[in-house]
Amino acid sequence: MIQARVTVTLKNGVLDPQGKAIEGALGTLGFDGVGQVRQGKVFDVEMDSADKEAARKKLSDMCEKLLANTVIEDYAVDIL
Amino acid sequence: MKSAVLLLPGLNRDRDMIAALTKISGAPPVTVWQTETEIPDVDLIVVPGGFSYGDYLRCGAIAARMPVMEAVREKAAAGVRVLGVCNGFQILLEAGLLPGALMRNASLKFVCKEVSLEVANAQTCFTSQYEAGQVIRCPVAHHDGNYYSDAETLARLEDSGRVVFRYANGSNPNGSMNDIAGIINESGNVLGMMPHPEDLIEPAHGGEDGAGLFRAALDIAA
């Protein structure tokens, strides 16, 4: 069994109203020195396979087809 | 002309759409469930609004991968008219039938109100009963209607008249780029829009500004 983590983040330059709101709330809470905050998504996926490279390839395919919207998002696949 | 309305779990504006199409065409549209792989022979396919799959993952993302969307893709390629409203627009974008994406409203708030809509292109099969530049009334109700595309795509849309509806008179409710409210595909037969023309088609609605879109799409004289 392979445990993988897929991280999906907004591409640079794409406005992130939710990240902006979180950034503001952190300031409200008194956390100083906070720069830009960007919100993303994490998917923990179990793969019934022993072949890490094959799993990575399949996960990338999943990102292209469903997990990420590549118009606005980038993704990274990590095999844990 | 015949029409069809797609049904997916979580959509909730399907009945408004069916009522509008029935009223305007005089015959009820056929309904097509998400697992169907074929769509009957119709002239207009409508993807209505709502919250398909609870907006999980991204608005429209899961609906766009259902079997019926493959059938929509085939029909669209064959020239059948396709209209996506609100969540239907989000689904068409996620399915790749239209370019760009709809992001969370800049205000982060769900907006439910009437906006002014400029008909930016009156030469499409959906807008031929309006005048170019005409401003109509139309309700909106959405949380993710903030249209985004890369600069190249945006320029291509603008240069080829594919921005069909624009929020007018400062009524942009969501931060959409260039006030975009609706766009059409390159062949001119697939239209996606955030506002709900089906909810302003008879005097009981308080206006009929949306009726012309359906009459045009169904080739019914004004």
HADDOCK unambig.tbl for C-alpha pairs under 7 A between the chains (distance, minus, plus):
assign (segid A and resid 17 and name CA) (segid B and resid 104 and name CA) 6.97 0.50 0.50
assign (segid A and resid 17 and name CA) (segid B and resid 106 and name CA) 5.57 0.50 0.50
assign (segid A and resid 17 and name CA) (segid B and resid 108 and name CA) 6.71 0.50 0.50
assign (segid A and resid 18 and name CA) (segid B and resid 108 and name CA) 7.00 0.50 0.50
assign (segid A and resid 71 and name CA) (segid B and resid 100 and name CA) 6.39 0.50 0.50
assign (segid A and resid 71 and name CA) (segid B and resid 101 and name CA) 6.77 0.50 0.50
